[in-house]
Amino acid sequence: MKGGIGMKYPKPVMKLSELKEMGWPETDLLLIFKTRTDLKIAWRGGNGKPNSPILFDTEALEKLRRAQCTGE
């Protein structure tokens, strides 16, 4: 994932597919979805049905990205 000081996201909530188009690796996004349930970064839309898109809070995602880059 390329990253400078901060990434700009066009929407406050984005689908996994939209974030992939921005350059996020799918494996990273799925790992966040499966493991970071405490931070409410990602969830399944459509009442949690299995085929519903995975959605991400982009502000929370950016905070996590910055923390991973800087170790904060």
Secondary structure, 3 states (H helix, E strand, C coil): CCCCCCCCCCCCEEEHHHHHHCCCCHHHHHHHHHHCHHHCCEEECHHHCCCCCEEEEHHHHHHHHHHHHHCC
